Amino acid sequence: MKEQFLKDEEYMKLFLMRHAQAQEAKDKTDLLRELTETGKEEAAVAADFLKHFHIDKILVSAATRTKQTCEIIQDKIKCPKYEILPELYGSSPSTIIGIISQQDNADKTILVIAHNPGIFKTALALMDRDSAEYDELLHDGMPTAKIITLDFPDMKNWGEIKKPS
């Protein structure tokens, strides 16, 4: 009996990412904080990881640091579509999952770049609580530029994504 392997394009795949390291607020509002040099390097490393996948769409918060993170990634992966969504700033898991559930099903691989604690809690809400990855995320948290990869091989459309209770 031959084993069948799914290609990335045949099932839904989600990348959840916290923006790269940003400057302290000091004299700027939180929304206007820019990436540090370390943050730019973190985003470049994330882009090197992501370029091995075909990403159909990027959803990004309207904060400067998330848009800068996206720009660095976009320069390397050349994703055909991205959308800046103000509602991803300071969002809850319910909001983030609700946004994902409304995406076009033709966009099988989506990257969401947002903020803690929302992006961290969203990852936890969508992960198998009995997995080693869940325990590792609980232990390590979601530092800047961390990417969580979630595969949904049995899901046919984004509307089926699990909503947190």
Buried (B, 14 or more C-beta within 10 A) or exposed (E): EEEEEEEBEEBBBBBBBBBBBBBEEEEEEEBEBBBBEEBBBBBBEBBEBBEEBBBBBBBBBEBBBBBBBBBBBBEBBEBEEBEBBEBBBBBBBBBBBBBBBEBEEEBBBBBBBBBBBBBBBBBBBBBEEEEEEBEEBEEEEBEBBBBBBBEBEEBEBBEEBEEEE
